[in-house]
Amino acid sequence: MLILGGLLALAVGWYAGGRLSRFEGAGLRLLLLPVLALALQRAAALFSPQPYSIWGWTLLPASYLLLFAFLWFNRHLRKTALLMGLGSLCNLAVIAVNGWRMPVAPSALAVLSPEGAASLLAGRVPMYCAAGGSTRLLFLGDIFYCPIPFFQGFASVGDILLALGLFFCLMAVMNPERLPRWLKAG
């Protein structure tokens, strides 16, 4: 979902006369922090085969801490900070209360291939679990299905908020000439 939001922002920005070369005008600071946060999340996925492993409850919170620090230092981009902050809080909350794994709703599970569903049910998909009777905050879990080719997958409310925040961040970076100020003010 995040990639889709980023590509949509780039397309809209370029169509409306924006340029990535206007990067400095947005005042974006510490861009390495979200990159490191993503790297930590990928590392957590590689090293946490068990729901309550030490990697899950150390690397994931550390990744969110880096992302929140990035948002704090870039809070002048109000929409970006607000949307990405809320999205991150939603995802962190649902993951934390479900053993550091994102629950996948039964409706979403039904769309998976038989092999994918079996892997998820067996707990072999890092950082994800099938929702069950003991799942908490499922409304914040992966409940939406994106059927768009090349972007197929599941998303949560937090993922959608993160994608919107990225959209507004890229609008602020590109500063498209043919868009209203409210849309390009990140």
Disulfide bonds with the S-S distance in Angstrom:
none
